[in-house]
């Protein structure tokens, strides 16, 4: 029931490796195509996915919060599949979504910038200068998404269990390396605890999505443990505490709501 997460730089060829890896392991590959296939069951359309997939959310306006709610709903697709096990989660900060889960192998694919440019330009039949521009933008967007949304340095080597340079090894060698690492007994040892933690993550994410759809400001921290959801942080009025508790309590699977919210209101200072 191992879970493999894949972080990748554009132009490394990681996607082809991920597909072959899933085939050899007989794992489900949760990539953009799989997400699009499952999205209608979660109330998401291809247009919504295009707006939110791997893009840092904003929370200033009601429309911003709705987009953030869509992102949270998309993340439920990743979490629900992680709960099933024997899965490869491709990109989208998956390793951060399931932080603390122990039966996870966190893999990252890298390569020198110019090697990536050459490989991407050849694959897409485009001018190398255009390939450079697209790869720079991709690195900036994906790295920014991880930094803004998960507060983590995308390039920190300590965040991964296995880092593979695709310019130095063959696909077959890298695939065999990941397969060998995925069979480490230590991954299996944490399965029971990991499944319980994933259940908690899924429930907290469901509550988060519903709260983001409301008029409440996103100043809440939401955690879950064995069906009990804890809300902490602050709101601007007493009525918002009642609303937050009501929304959380209405989510399927929530057995109780522990409220640790404070009211903090800001008034303009007159000269």
Backbone as CSV, one residue per row, in Angstrom:
resi,resn,N_x,N_y,N_z,CA_x,CA_y,CA_z,C_x,C_y,C_z
1,UNK,0.826,-1.214,0.000,0.000,0.000,0.000,0.857,1.259,0.000
2,UNK,2.024,1.184,-0.600,2.923,2.340,-0.601,2.360,3.478,-1.450
3,UNK,2.786,4.680,-1.122,2.434,5.884,-1.868,3.740,6.487,-2.384
4,UNK,3.786,6.778,-3.666,4.948,7.436,-4.255,4.528,8.826,-4.704
5,UNK,5.258,9.843,-4.293,5.008,11.191,-4.788,6.157,11.591,-5.697
6,UNK,5.816,12.291,-6.756,6.830,12.706,-7.723,6.830,14.223,-7.871
7,UNK,7.986,14.814,-7.617,8.232,16.227,-7.880,9.149,16.279,-9.089
8,UNK,8.910,17.208,-9.990,9.706,17.217,-11.217,9.935,18.614,-11.746
9,UNK,11.090,18.793,-12.366,11.364,19.999,-13.131,10.912,19.764,-14.567
10,UNK,10.396,20.796,-15.186,9.952,20.685,-16.571,11.134,20.340,-17.477
11,UNK,10.915,19.403,-18.391,11.949,19.033,-19.339,12.848,17.900,-18.891
12,UNK,12.547,17.288,-17.747,13.373,16.173,-17.257,12.943,14.838,-17.846
13,UNK,11.752,14.794,-18.426,11.231,13.519,-18.906,10.606,12.691,-17.804
14,UNK,10.282,13.325,-16.691,9.753,12.609,-15.528,8.416,11.942,-15.818
15,UNK,7.610,12.545,-16.689,6.275,11.991,-16.924,6.349,10.617,-17.586
16,UNK,7.236,10.469,-18.557,7.398,9.168,-19.215,7.879,8.123,-18.210
17,UNK,8.765,8.541,-17.304,9.254,7.622,-16.271,8.117,7.235,-15.334
18,UNK,7.297,8.210,-14.945,6.183,7.944,-14.038,5.187,6.954,-14.655
19,UNK,4.902,7.112,-15.932,3.964,6.199,-16.592,4.513,4.776,-16.642
20,UNK,5.786,4.637,-16.971,6.393,3.316,-17.016,6.489,2.711,-15.619
21,UNK,6.777,3.545,-14.638,6.856,3.094,-13.256,5.500,2.566,-12.781
22,UNK,4.436,3.299,-13.088,3.097,2.867,-12.702,2.742,1.535,-13.366
23,UNK,3.148,1.391,-14.609,2.867,0.146,-15.339,3.580,-1.038,-14.700
24,UNK,4.857,-0.861,-14.361,5.642,-1.952,-13.786,5.163,-2.321,-12.383
25,UNK,4.810,-1.322,-11.596,4.360,-1.568,-10.223,2.878,-1.930,-10.142
26,UNK,2.160,-1.678,-11.238,0.700,-1.832,-11.268,0.056,-0.887,-10.251
27,UNK,0.578,0.335,-10.227,0.058,1.390,-9.373,-0.832,2.316,-10.215
28,UNK,-1.711,3.034,-9.552,-2.511,4.063,-10.213,-1.697,5.351,-10.290
29,UNK,-1.575,5.904,-11.480,-0.883,7.176,-11.667,-1.917,8.300,-11.633
30,UNK,-1.804,9.150,-10.627,-2.729,10.276,-10.502,-2.030,11.512,-11.068
31,UNK,-2.251,11.736,-12.352,-1.703,12.873,-13.066,-2.844,13.766,-13.516
32,UNK,-2.567,14.714,-14.399,-3.620,15.630,-14.846,-4.763,14.866,-15.543
33,UNK,-4.420,13.862,-16.348,-5.453,13.097,-17.052,-6.358,12.359,-16.070
34,UNK,-5.762,11.762,-15.046,-6.562,11.039,-14.052,-7.427,12.002,-13.253
35,UNK,-6.876,13.159,-12.920,-7.646,14.154,-12.184,-8.840,14.619,-13.010
36,UNK,-8.624,14.863,-14.305,-9.720,15.272,-15.186,-10.775,14.182,-15.292
37,UNK,-10.344,12.934,-15.274,-11.294,11.813,-15.345,-12.176,11.752,-14.096
38,UNK,-11.582,12.022,-12.942,-12.304,11.915,-11.673,-13.021,13.202,-11.278
39,UNK,-12.641,14.317,-11.877,-13.125,15.634,-11.452,-14.644,15.781,-11.425
40,UNK,-15.395,15.289,-12.438,-16.850,15.492,-12.400,-17.515,14.954,-11.137
41,UNK,-16.997,13.858,-10.586,-17.573,13.291,-9.365,-17.370,14.218,-8.168
42,UNK,-16.444,15.159,-8.286,-16.154,16.123,-7.216,-16.728,17.509,-7.547
43,UNK,-17.480,17.595,-8.632,-18.094,18.864,-9.007,-17.152,19.833,-9.687
44,UNK,-16.058,19.329,-10.273,-15.078,20.180,-10.928,-15.132,19.996,-12.440
45,UNK,-14.915,21.078,-13.170,-14.916,21.055,-14.625,-13.485,21.244,-15.136
46,UNK,-13.216,20.924,-16.404,-11.883,21.177,-16.961,-11.482,22.650,-16.864
47,UNK,-12.440,23.557,-16.998,-12.155,24.994,-16.914,-11.685,25.372,-15.503
48,UNK,-12.328,24.794,-14.502,-11.926,25.064,-13.123,-10.522,24.528,-12.865
49,UNK,-10.259,23.309,-13.329,-8.941,22.717,-13.132,-7.853,23.572,-13.763
50,UNK,-8.129,24.106,-14.934,-7.150,24.938,-15.626,-6.813,26.174,-14.807
51,UNK,-7.799,26.710,-14.082,-7.576,27.927,-13.294,-6.812,27.672,-12.000
52,UNK,-6.954,26.475,-11.420,-6.421,26.273,-10.072,-5.263,25.285,-9.987
53,UNK,-5.079,24.456,-10.988,-4.092,23.375,-10.892,-2.665,23.920,-10.796
54,UNK,-2.003,23.634,-9.666,-0.619,24.044,-9.394,-0.412,25.553,-9.516
55,UNK,-1.433,26.309,-9.117,-1.334,27.776,-9.127,-1.585,28.288,-7.711
56,UNK,-0.736,29.179,-7.211,-0.922,29.686,-5.847,-2.266,30.390,-5.705
57,UNK,-3.060,30.030,-4.702,-4.361,30.672,-4.523,-4.243,32.036,-3.862
58,UNK,-5.292,32.825,-4.036,-5.396,34.105,-3.348,-6.690,34.082,-2.540
59,UNK,-6.781,34.899,-1.501,-7.945,34.830,-0.613,-8.576,36.199,-0.362
60,UNK,-8.295,37.170,-1.244,-8.748,38.536,-0.972,-10.244,38.712,-1.170
61,UNK,-10.785,38.180,-2.242,-12.193,38.400,-2.565,-12.971,37.097,-2.483
62,UNK,-14.296,37.223,-2.600,-15.146,36.027,-2.589,-14.799,35.105,-3.758
63,UNK,-14.491,35.691,-4.916,-14.114,34.889,-6.080,-12.785,34.177,-5.838
64,UNK,-11.844,34.874,-5.184,-10.568,34.247,-4.829,-10.794,33.045,-3.932
65,UNK,-11.648,33.213,-2.930,-11.885,32.127,-1.985,-12.580,30.948,-2.658
66,UNK,-13.429,31.239,-3.630,-14.081,30.157,-4.374,-13.041,29.357,-5.161
67,UNK,-12.081,30.064,-5.773,-11.017,29.364,-6.484,-10.190,28.518,-5.509
68,UNK,-9.938,29.056,-4.320,-9.209,28.296,-3.304,-10.016,27.067,-2.876
69,UNK,-11.336,27.210,-2.823,-12.198,26.068,-2.492,-12.102,25.004,-3.576
70,UNK,-12.038,25.435,-4.829,-11.882,24.486,-5.936,-10.539,23.751,-5.825
71,UNK,-9.489,24.488,-5.449,-8.188,23.857,-5.278,-8.241,22.819,-4.157
72,UNK,-8.888,23.163,-3.049,-9.021,22.221,-1.945,-9.792,20.977,-2.381
73,UNK,-10.822,21.177,-3.215,-11.599,20.044,-3.714,-10.748,19.172,-4.629
74,UNK,-9.929,19.800,-5.485,-9.033,19.031,-6.337,-8.044,18.220,-5.496
75,UNK,-7.601,18.796,-4.410,-6.666,18.086,-3.535,-7.323,16.868,-2.887
76,UNK,-8.634,16.912,-2.723,-9.342,15.742,-2.200,-9.200,14.553,-3.139
77,UNK,-9.099,14.805,-4.439,-8.885,13.723,-5.393,-7.556,13.034,-5.088
78,UNK,-6.516,13.832,-4.832,-5.218,13.265,-4.487,-5.277,12.494,-3.170
79,UNK,-5.914,13.079,-2.176,-5.978,12.451,-0.858,-6.792,11.162,-0.889
80,UNK,-7.920,11.170,-1.583,-8.750,9.969,-1.664,-8.001,8.829,-2.352
81,UNK,-7.223,9.167,-3.380,-6.434,8.143,-4.060,-5.269,7.671,-3.205
82,UNK,-4.664,8.591,-2.455,-3.594,8.200,-1.542,-4.125,7.219,-0.498
83,UNK,-5.354,7.431,-0.068,-5.973,6.551,0.934,-6.107,5.120,0.416
84,UNK,-6.260,4.961,-0.892,-6.392,3.615,-1.475,-5.055,2.889,-1.534
85,UNK,-3.955,3.652,-1.534,-2.627,3.057,-1.597,-2.267,2.582,-2.990
86,UNK,-1.026,2.075,-3.133,-0.514,1.617,-4.429,-0.772,2.674,-5.497
87,UNK,-0.254,3.870,-5.239,-0.566,5.024,-6.069,0.675,5.873,-6.263
88,UNK,0.756,6.517,-7.428,1.796,7.508,-7.701,1.110,8.852,-7.863
89,UNK,1.414,9.784,-6.989,0.844,11.126,-7.041,1.847,12.025,-7.759
90,UNK,1.445,12.530,-8.919,2.367,13.249,-9.788,2.216,14.757,-9.600
91,UNK,3.239,15.382,-8.994,3.241,16.827,-8.813,2.218,17.309,-7.808
92,UNK,1.854,18.596,-7.931,0.792,19.221,-7.148,1.048,19.246,-5.641
93,UNK,2.321,19.224,-5.270,2.657,19.303,-3.851,2.105,18.157,-3.037
94,UNK,1.947,16.994,-3.660,1.295,15.869,-2.984,2.003,15.483,-1.700
95,UNK,3.347,15.526,-1.700,4.065,15.120,-0.502,3.780,16.053,0.666
96,UNK,3.442,17.306,0.379,3.106,18.252,1.442,1.668,18.060,1.911
97,UNK,0.799,17.646,0.998,-0.591,17.370,1.378,-0.664,16.251,2.399
98,UNK,0.210,15.251,2.240,0.161,14.082,3.123,1.359,14.083,4.075
99,UNK,1.784,15.264,4.453,2.902,15.409,5.376,2.624,14.650,6.673
100,UNK,3.583,13.876,7.111,3.417,13.091,8.329,3.060,11.648,8.058
101,UNK,2.552,11.357,6.871,2.242,9.978,6.496,3.568,9.261,6.234
102,UNK,3.742,8.088,6.824,5.065,7.460,6.824,5.291,6.458,5.697
103,UNK,4.237,5.947,5.077,4.452,4.968,3.998,4.517,5.670,2.643
104,UNK,5.296,6.751,2.598,5.418,7.578,1.395,6.871,7.616,0.947
105,UNK,7.085,7.390,-0.343,8.400,7.550,-0.951,8.366,8.830,-1.774
106,UNK,9.167,9.812,-1.384,9.162,11.126,-2.029,10.320,11.214,-3.026
107,UNK,9.962,11.253,-4.311,10.952,11.210,-5.381,10.952,12.548,-6.126
108,UNK,12.141,13.007,-6.503,12.265,14.229,-7.300,13.175,13.971,-8.497
109,UNK,12.747,14.470,-9.656,13.530,14.362,-10.883,14.062,15.739,-11.266
110,UNK,15.375,15.807,-11.489,16.026,17.054,-11.836,16.930,16.832,-13.052
111,UNK,17.430,17.921,-13.618,18.427,17.876,-14.681,18.960,19.294,-14.881
112,UNK,20.176,19.445,-15.403,20.707,20.785,-15.697,19.773,21.547,-16.628
113,UNK,19.719,22.853,-16.446,18.769,23.685,-17.189,18.899,23.494,-18.697
114,UNK,20.112,23.596,-19.244,20.287,23.509,-20.692,19.952,22.114,-21.220
115,UNK,20.181,21.090,-20.424,19.774,19.740,-20.827,18.259,19.650,-20.932
116,UNK,17.593,20.293,-20.007,16.128,20.294,-20.049,15.612,21.066,-21.250
117,UNK,16.276,22.180,-21.545,15.891,22.979,-22.716,16.012,22.149,-23.991
118,UNK,17.140,21.484,-24.143,17.373,20.676,-25.350,16.343,19.559,-25.479
119,UNK,16.093,18.859,-24.388,15.156,17.739,-24.425,13.733,18.219,-24.709
120,UNK,13.340,19.326,-24.067,11.984,19.847,-24.256,11.791,20.390,-25.671
121,UNK,12.794,21.093,-26.197,12.704,21.642,-27.552,12.581,20.531,-28.586
122,UNK,13.332,19.442,-28.396,13.257,18.315,-29.322,11.909,17.607,-29.239
123,UNK,11.432,17.446,-28.036,10.169,16.729,-27.853,8.990,17.501,-28.421
124,UNK,8.992,18.818,-28.224,7.862,19.644,-28.641,8.073,20.277,-30.019
125,UNK,9.244,20.062,-30.634,9.550,20.649,-31.936,9.395,22.173,-31.898
126,UNK,10.056,22.790,-30.917,9.989,24.244,-30.789,11.393,24.817,-30.755
127,UNK,11.494,26.134,-30.928,12.765,26.835,-30.902,13.356,26.773,-29.485
128,UNK,14.666,26.542,-29.351,15.279,26.473,-28.019,15.048,27.721,-27.165
129,UNK,15.026,28.901,-27.794,14.778,30.117,-27.015,13.388,30.100,-26.397
130,UNK,12.403,29.605,-27.143,11.056,29.478,-26.598,11.032,28.434,-25.492
131,UNK,11.765,27.342,-25.680,11.841,26.302,-24.650,12.434,26.863,-23.360
132,UNK,13.474,27.693,-23.492,14.074,28.312,-22.299,13.052,29.168,-21.547
133,UNK,12.306,29.968,-22.308,11.302,30.839,-21.692,10.236,30.026,-20.974
134,UNK,9.753,28.977,-21.611,8.695,28.156,-21.021,9.188,27.427,-19.772
135,UNK,10.418,26.942,-19.817,10.952,26.219,-18.660,11.202,27.167,-17.498
136,UNK,11.718,28.368,-17.788,11.908,29.358,-16.718,10.575,29.690,-16.044
137,UNK,9.551,29.900,-16.864,8.229,30.219,-16.321,7.681,29.058,-15.503
138,UNK,7.866,27.850,-15.991,7.393,26.677,-15.270,8.105,26.539,-13.926
139,UNK,9.425,26.698,-13.916,10.177,26.610,-12.666,9.698,27.665,-11.674
140,UNK,9.461,28.865,-12.186,9.008,29.964,-11.326,7.617,29.670,-10.768
141,UNK,6.721,29.182,-11.615,5.342,28.917,-11.182,5.282,27.762,-10.195
142,UNK,5.939,26.643,-10.533,5.866,25.471,-9.658,6.590,25.716,-8.340
143,UNK,7.770,26.329,-8.418,8.488,26.652,-7.190,7.727,27.652,-6.341
144,UNK,7.096,28.636,-7.003,6.299,29.628,-6.282,5.072,29.015,-5.631
145,UNK,4.451,28.080,-6.329,3.281,27.395,-5.775,3.646,26.666,-4.486
146,UNK,4.745,25.912,-4.502,5.170,25.171,-3.313,5.557,26.122,-2.184
147,UNK,6.265,27.205,-2.527,6.710,28.154,-1.505,5.525,28.886,-0.878
148,UNK,4.611,29.370,-1.722,3.488,30.165,-1.222,2.477,29.295,-0.480
149,UNK,2.130,28.157,-1.061,1.023,27.356,-0.536,1.452,26.427,0.596
150,UNK,2.690,25.908,0.514,3.150,24.954,1.523,4.315,25.467,2.350
151,UNK,4.789,26.686,2.058,5.882,27.296,2.813,7.109,26.382,2.836
152,UNK,7.490,25.897,1.668,8.639,25.000,1.553,9.470,25.379,0.334
153,UNK,10.781,25.218,0.450,11.686,25.452,-0.671,11.638,24.241,-1.588
154,UNK,11.178,24.447,-2.806,11.032,23.386,-3.798,12.339,22.643,-4.044
155,UNK,13.470,23.337,-3.903,14.779,22.765,-4.221,15.519,22.209,-3.013
156,UNK,14.879,22.198,-1.857,15.534,21.681,-0.651,15.704,20.161,-0.776
157,UNK,16.934,19.660,-0.870,17.119,18.214,-1.061,16.635,17.372,0.103
158,UNK,16.590,17.962,1.297,16.168,17.200,2.470,14.664,16.910,2.467
159,UNK,13.942,17.503,1.541,12.495,17.275,1.465,12.155,15.992,0.707
160,UNK,13.172,15.342,0.142,12.925,14.170,-0.707,13.718,12.964,-0.214
161,UNK,13.201,11.786,-0.540,13.887,10.552,-0.185,14.836,10.099,-1.289
162,UNK,14.494,10.460,-2.513,15.278,10.015,-3.663,15.272,11.125,-4.713
163,UNK,16.472,11.606,-5.093,16.600,12.624,-6.133,17.372,12.011,-7.297
164,UNK,16.764,12.059,-8.479,17.353,11.423,-9.655,17.610,12.454,-10.741
165,UNK,18.854,12.497,-11.233,19.250,13.394,-12.304,19.054,12.655,-13.622
166,UNK,18.064,13.068,-14.402,17.714,12.327,-15.608,18.742,12.477,-16.724
167,UNK,19.707,13.378,-16.561,20.764,13.509,-17.566,21.920,12.555,-17.292
168,UNK,21.890,11.875,-16.134,22.999,11.019,-15.734,22.657,9.532,-15.747
169,UNK,21.365,9.197,-15.721,20.973,7.792,-15.646,19.938,7.467,-16.710
170,UNK,19.876,6.210,-17.107,18.858,5.773,-18.064,17.510,5.660,-17.380
171,UNK,16.444,5.703,-18.178,15.108,5.551,-17.619,14.976,4.233,-16.868
172,UNK,15.483,3.174,-17.458,15.346,1.860,-16.831,16.060,1.805,-15.483
173,UNK,17.243,2.426,-15.404,17.980,2.424,-14.139,17.231,3.211,-13.073
174,UNK,16.662,4.354,-13.448,15.914,5.167,-12.483,14.641,4.461,-12.040
175,UNK,13.969,3.813,-12.959,12.748,3.084,-12.620,13.062,1.963,-11.632
176,UNK,14.133,1.229,-11.891,14.507,0.146,-10.977,14.891,0.694,-9.605
177,UNK,15.509,1.867,-9.578,15.871,2.484,-8.292,14.627,2.826,-7.477
178,UNK,13.627,3.399,-8.150,12.390,3.762,-7.443,11.648,2.514,-6.990
179,UNK,11.588,1.499,-7.830,10.910,0.258,-7.457,11.564,-0.368,-6.229
180,UNK,12.895,-0.409,-6.225,13.612,-0.975,-5.081,13.326,-0.184,-3.807
181,UNK,13.334,1.145,-3.923,13.078,1.988,-2.747,11.637,1.830,-2.252
182,UNK,10.694,1.625,-3.188,9.281,1.512,-2.797,8.988,0.227,-2.036
183,UNK,9.902,-0.741,-2.121,9.698,-2.024,-1.444,10.419,-2.089,-0.104
184,UNK,10.953,-0.983,0.341,11.614,-0.929,1.647,10.620,-1.309,2.737
185,UNK,10.945,-2.271,3.600,10.022,-2.708,4.663,9.561,-1.583,5.580
186,UNK,10.364,-0.527,5.681,9.995,0.576,6.571,8.753,1.315,6.074
187,UNK,8.512,1.296,4.763,7.302,1.926,4.234,6.060,1.152,4.663
188,UNK,6.141,-0.155,4.610,4.993,-0.987,4.974,4.699,-0.921,6.471
189,UNK,5.747,-0.741,7.260,5.587,-0.756,8.718,4.648,0.330,9.221
190,UNK,4.569,1.457,8.498,3.744,2.569,8.975,2.369,2.647,8.364
191,UNK,1.917,1.587,7.675,0.663,1.656,6.933,-0.550,1.942,7.815
192,UNK,-0.669,1.232,8.931,-1.846,1.402,9.786,-1.994,2.820,10.295
193,UNK,-0.925,3.368,10.842,-0.942,4.738,11.347,-1.180,5.735,10.224
194,UNK,-0.606,5.440,9.049,-0.731,6.344,7.912,-2.164,6.426,7.412
195,UNK,-2.869,5.315,7.379,-4.249,5.324,6.911,-5.134,6.165,7.832
196,UNK,-4.895,6.068,9.132,-5.667,6.878,10.079,-5.370,8.360,9.881
197,UNK,-4.108,8.686,9.644,-3.723,10.075,9.430,-4.329,10.611,8.132
198,UNK,-4.368,9.780,7.086,-4.985,10.200,5.834,-6.471,10.461,6.015
199,UNK,-7.139,9.635,6.813,-8.559,9.878,7.095,-8.757,11.244,7.732
200,UNK,-7.855,11.595,8.647,-7.932,12.906,9.299,-7.681,14.030,8.296
201,UNK,-6.684,13.843,7.424,-6.363,14.856,6.404,-7.536,15.081,5.465
202,UNK,-8.177,13.990,5.062,-9.311,14.072,4.134,-10.470,14.827,4.775
203,UNK,-10.756,14.506,6.028,-11.867,15.179,6.707,-11.580,16.672,6.874
204,UNK,-10.363,17.016,7.268,-9.998,18.429,7.433,-10.091,19.166,6.102
205,UNK,-9.688,18.517,5.019,-9.736,19.152,3.700,-11.175,19.360,3.242
206,UNK,-12.070,18.429,3.564,-13.484,18.603,3.224,-14.071,19.814,3.945
207,UNK,-13.721,19.950,5.219,-14.200,21.099,5.989,-13.620,22.388,5.421
208,UNK,-12.337,22.370,5.086,-11.689,23.547,4.517,-12.396,24.002,3.242
209,UNK,-12.709,23.050,2.367,-13.375,23.384,1.107,-14.715,24.051,1.353
210,UNK,-15.476,23.535,2.308,-16.799,24.100,2.587,-16.689,25.488,3.210
211,UNK,-15.736,25.692,4.086,-15.564,27.008,4.716,-15.112,28.034,3.682
212,UNK,-14.256,27.622,2.753,-13.801,28.541,1.704,-14.934,28.960,0.776
213,UNK,-15.949,28.137,0.656,-17.101,28.479,-0.183,-18.004,29.499,0.498
214,UNK,-17.831,29.688,1.799,-18.677,30.599,2.556,-18.115,32.020,2.514
215,UNK,-18.736,32.898,3.282,-18.285,34.290,3.336,-17.212,34.512,4.395
216,UNK,-16.817,33.451,5.095,-15.827,33.584,6.152,-14.451,33.884,5.583
217,UNK,-13.711,34.732,6.274,-12.335,35.010,5.883,-11.468,33.791,6.184
218,UNK,-10.398,33.613,5.400,-9.527,32.463,5.617,-8.464,32.793,6.663
219,UNK,-8.874,32.817,7.895,-7.924,32.980,8.989,-8.071,31.826,9.966
220,UNK,-8.571,30.719,9.463,-8.831,29.562,10.293,-7.822,28.457,10.023
221,UNK,-7.433,27.780,11.067,-6.626,26.568,10.928,-7.536,25.394,11.261
222,UNK,-7.562,24.424,10.367,-8.498,23.318,10.493,-7.725,22.018,10.615
223,UNK,-7.958,21.288,11.690,-7.357,19.971,11.862,-8.457,18.983,12.243
224,UNK,-8.163,17.703,12.064,-9.154,16.670,12.399,-8.451,15.488,13.045
225,UNK,-9.158,14.848,13.964,-8.633,13.667,14.634,-9.791,12.768,15.027
226,UNK,-9.872,11.605,14.405,-10.908,10.625,14.724,-12.315,11.224,14.661
227,UNK,-12.580,12.029,13.663,-13.904,12.595,13.463,-14.145,13.916,14.158
228,UNK,-13.245,14.320,15.046,-13.386,15.594,15.760,-12.574,16.659,15.022
229,UNK,-13.243,17.717,14.604,-12.593,18.799,13.875,-12.312,19.951,14.835
230,UNK,-11.093,20.475,14.774,-10.713,21.609,15.606,-10.513,22.834,14.725
231,UNK,-11.197,23.918,15.082,-11.072,25.197,14.388,-10.311,26.155,15.285
232,UNK,-9.225,26.700,14.785,-8.455,27.674,15.558,-8.122,28.863,14.667
233,UNK,-7.665,29.935,15.291,-7.406,31.160,14.544,-8.330,32.255,15.005
234,UNK,-8.706,33.156,14.091,-9.587,34.244,14.504,-10.559,34.628,13.401
235,UNK,-11.665,35.207,13.837,-12.691,35.738,12.941,-12.973,37.174,13.363
236,UNK,-13.860,37.849,12.627,-14.088,39.268,12.891,-15.333,39.558,13.719
237,UNK,-16.164,38.530,13.953,-17.386,38.752,14.730,-17.848,37.441,15.357
238,UNK,-18.611,37.551,16.456,-19.113,36.370,17.148,-19.947,35.491,16.219
239,UNK,-20.734,36.146,15.357,-21.581,35.388,14.445,-20.791,34.492,13.511
240,UNK,-19.552,34.880,13.193,-18.725,34.072,12.312,-18.233,32.808,13.011
241,UNK,-18.093,32.862,14.327,-17.737,31.654,15.067,-18.853,30.626,14.930
242,UNK,-20.090,31.091,15.132,-21.238,30.191,15.013,-21.342,29.620,13.600
243,UNK,-21.072,30.464,12.603,-21.151,30.024,11.214,-20.068,28.982,10.902
244,UNK,-18.863,29.223,11.396,-17.777,28.275,11.156,-18.069,26.924,11.789
245,UNK,-18.577,26.945,13.011,-18.918,25.697,13.703,-20.052,24.980,12.977
246,UNK,-21.031,25.743,12.500,-22.165,25.139,11.790,-21.702,24.465,10.501
247,UNK,-20.847,25.152,9.741,-20.361,24.594,8.478,-19.546,23.333,8.731
248,UNK,-18.622,23.409,9.685,-17.784,22.246,9.984,-18.632,21.058,10.432
249,UNK,-19.621,21.331,11.282,-20.461,20.255,11.800,-21.351,19.611,10.754
250,UNK,-21.594,20.320,9.651,-22.470,19.795,8.604,-21.752,18.870,7.627
251,UNK,-20.422,18.803,7.713,-19.653,17.973,6.788,-19.744,16.510,7.200
252,UNK,-20.021,15.657,6.245,-20.153,14.231,6.521,-18.869,13.673,7.118
253,UNK,-19.008,12.920,8.191,-17.854,12.331,8.859,-17.427,13.070,10.102
254,UNK,-17.899,14.309,10.271,-17.556,15.089,11.463,-18.466,14.674,12.608
255,UNK,-17.903,14.236,13.698,-18.679,13.821,14.861,-18.783,14.913,15.918
256,UNK,-17.820,15.835,15.924,-17.843,16.930,16.901,-16.926,18.034,16.392
257,UNK,-17.182,19.250,16.869,-16.360,20.396,16.487,-15.817,21.047,17.751
258,UNK,-14.511,21.116,17.835,-13.836,21.784,18.952,-13.438,23.169,18.466
259,UNK,-14.046,24.192,19.050,-13.837,25.561,18.576,-12.856,26.310,19.461
260,UNK,-11.786,26.769,18.849,-10.786,27.557,19.560,-10.547,28.865,18.801
261,UNK,-11.646,29.465,18.344,-11.581,30.698,17.556,-11.695,31.926,18.453
262,UNK,-10.959,32.960,18.115,-11.038,34.238,18.811,-11.600,35.292,17.872
263,UNK,-12.260,36.292,18.445,-12.782,37.401,17.672,-11.742,38.532,17.716
264,UNK,-11.268,38.921,16.541,-10.336,40.041,16.429,-10.877,40.954,15.354
265,UNK,-11.306,42.144,15.749,-11.815,43.105,14.773,-10.907,44.325,14.732
266,UNK,-10.752,44.873,13.541,-9.890,46.030,13.364,-10.741,47.236,12.996
267,UNK,-10.555,48.325,13.743,-11.301,49.539,13.483,-10.338,50.613,12.969
268,UNK,-10.785,51.413,12.014,-9.901,52.472,11.495,-9.581,53.488,12.566
269,UNK,-8.363,53.956,12.589,-7.937,54.933,13.580,-8.115,56.334,12.974
270,UNK,-8.843,57.170,13.680,-9.064,58.538,13.211,-7.956,59.453,13.736
271,UNK,-7.549,60.368,12.876,-6.513,61.330,13.278,-7.067,62.272,14.345
